[in-house]
């Protein structure tokens, strides 16, 4: 008998119908925008698909054309945030980043992730609800974003320290990604002073760890 959670997460891993035309894509974005607003303002449980449809100006049937249920909408919102977050991370890795002193690179890398939560305050509510509703590790596409970050970091570390095997760089990148993600998430639960202090400690911890493997400056 298949695991019910696995069956549910399999259903959530794709939308019911992928929007192809611009009009359909706009409708999906409108549904997501309204759902996000309602999830943040009144909570996930209170925000019914009927309420989402009414505020988005579409029929409930229109929602079900693209999303099999409310959990699928929640997952789509999380993926939209992760796409934005990942793009910011990629934008950090310019050719100029290769020449930055290690301390400056660490500062910029952690600031990119921390600033994301400042620019998109609703993301915390969406991610928190996702963790409460669905087993994160079973949502393949969401898990993929983390490993994309790890792969990108590993390539960057290998370029800065060519003597390190790529497999070692991958393990270093995994430690860094997991550590930063957990500590920054923890920082969001405190007041501004706590968050600022924890971000500073995260930078110090990350720098101290990377200094064991990477040179202070990139190879010439």
RAFENTA-V604262 format. One record per helix or strand. SS is the DSSP state (H for helix, E for strand). FROM is the first residue (numbers start at 1). LEN is the number of residues. If there is no record, write none. Layout:
{{SS FROM LEN} {SS FROM LEN}}
This chain:
{{H 4 9} {H 22 20} {H 49 8} {H 60 7} {H 70 23} {H 95 5} {H 102 18} {H 122 12} {H 136 3} {H 140 21} {H 166 22} {H 192 19}}
